[in-house]
Amino acid sequence: MFKKLLPLLLLFTGFQANAVIIDQTATTLDTDTGFEWLDMSYTDGITYADALAGSNTFEGGGWRNASYSEVVELASNAVGYDITTTFYHDALSFNGLSALTDFLGRTIGVGTYSLVVGNVDIGGGLDRAQFGYSTTASGFFRDNINDNIWDAASDPDTSVGTFLVRSSAVPEPSIIALFGLGLVGIGFARRRQS
């Protein structure tokens, strides 16, 4: 009986996937959501309106303004837990957020801090979110900043970008390989029975 179930077990073990944040130089890929994030160097120091106007020319186009929940999910995937319910200033948050900050490109580097600050869509309005790290080995996330938001659409800010995101097909070669292995195993099991 166990031999008959072994191919199915192999098949289902392949469907457990963990989020991986991958630096692709000009973009960052979150494999959990399938979103590709544009490097902040494209939008740092230009107005929100200009960032949206250029969204079809940056790195192949197809970009849109990220929502607040998408930025939270990206940062949560980087640290490995939901940063809105439990946020610790520990090595886990430092490692995840320092890598994410370096991948996306910091908009502010002051003293011991490296930050990514960007405009986000909050459903018909505009707000800012930021995350980053300090050299004292702590990471942090902050939202609802509302610093000068009233002019973000028309006045450039040299330390603020706009979080732009697009959907990307995320290949899962290990899942496909395990699925194929499971089918082969089922085929062999049936052939043995005959």
N, C-alpha and C positions, 0 to 999 in steps of 0.2 A: 504493500500500500504506500509506504513512504517513497519508494522509487517512482511511483506514479505521480506523487505530489511534488517531487523535487523540481521538475521543470517549472511548475507553477510558482513555487516559492522563489526561484531565481527570477522569474518574470516580475513578480510584485516587489521584490527588494530593490529593483531598479527605479521604482517610482518615488523614492524618497530623495528629494533634492534640497540642498541648502543654498541660501542666497550667496552669490559670489559677486563681488564688485571688481570689475576688470577695467584697468586703465588702457585706453586705446589711443593715447596721445591727445588728440583733439576732442575726444569724447570719452565718456565713462559708461560702461554697461553694467546694469543691475540685472543679473540673470534671474532673480526671483520674480521681478515684475515684467521683465522684457523691455524695460525702458532704457533708452540711450540718452545720456545727459550731455549737453554741450559744455565745453570748457568755458569757464567764466571769463577768460581773457577776451572772448568775442564780444561780451556785453558789458564788461567793466568800464565805467566811465562814459557810457552813452545813455541816453534817455530810455525809459521804458518803451515809449512809442517807437523809437528808432530800433530798439532790439526786436520788437515785434515786426516792424517793417522789413528788417533784414533776415527774418527767420526762414525765408525761403531761399536765401543765398548762402547761409553759413553751412559749410560741410555737407553739401548735397540737399539742403532744404528739408522741408517737412516738419519743422520745429513748431512748437506751441508753448505758451506760457504754462509752467507747471503749477499745479494746485498746491495748496498748503499740505493736504494729506499726502500727496506724492512726495514732497520734500521730507516730511516726517517719516514716511515709509523707507525712503532711501537712507536716511540717517540711522533709522532703526535696523535696517538690514546690515549696515556697516558695523554696528556695535553688537548685533546679535540679540537684542531685546527691544521691547517697545519703549522708546525714550519718553513718550508722553505720560506713561503711568509710573515708571520707575526709572530714574536716571541717577546713575552713580558716577562720581568723578574718580574713576579707578583706571587700572591698566587696560581693562577691556574697552572702555569708552575712549581712552587715549589712543590705543592702537588702531581701532576702527575709524575714529574721526580724524586722526592725523593722516592716515592713508587716504581717506576720502577727500580731505582738504587738499592734499598734495595732488591727487588725481584731477580734481575739478579746477584747481588753480586758486590760490588765495586772493582775496580782494583787499585784505588788510594784513599787514605785517608790522606790528608795533611791539617793540620790546620783546617780551617772551611769548607773545601771542601771534598765532596765525589763524586768520578767520576767512570764512566764505560768507559774505553777506549778499543776499539777493532778494529781488522783488518776487512775490508769489501771488497767485490769483486766489482770492478768498470768496469766490462766488459772486461776481458782480462788483467786487472792490479790489483793492490792492493793499498788500501788507508786505512786511519783510520778515525773513527768517534768517538766522545765522547759526553756524556751528563752526567748531574749530578746536584748537588745542593750545596748551601752553607748554613750555619746556619743563615745567614742574611736573610733567607726566599726568596731566588731567585733560580730559576732553569735556566739551560742553555743548549744549544745544539751547537756543533761545528763540522764541517766536513772539509775534505781536509787538514788534519793536515800535512801529509807528513813528519813526524818526523822519520828519520832513516828508511824509508820504504824500502830502497834498501837492507837491511839485515833482514827484517822481516821473510822471508821464512827460513833462516838458523840460525839466532842468536836469542836466547830467550830474552824476555824483561819482567822483573818481574812486570811491571805495565801495561802490555798490554795483552789482551786476543784476542780471535777470536770469532766473532759473528757467532754461528752455529744455524741453524734453520731446522725444518722439518714440513711437513704438518701434521695436526692432525684433526680428525673428531670432529667438535664442535657440541655437541648435543644442540638442541633448544627445550627443553620440553614445554615451554610456547607456542611456535608457533604450535607444534603438538597438544597440548591440545585445543588451540583456533580453529585450523582447524577441529578437531573432534567435538567441540561444534557447529561450524558453520554447519557441515554436519548433526548433530542431529537436529539442528534448522530447516534446510531446509526440513528434513524428516517429522518433526512435522507439518510444514506449509503445505506440500503437503497432509499429512494425513487428516488435518482439512478440506482442500478443497474437498476431496473425499466424 
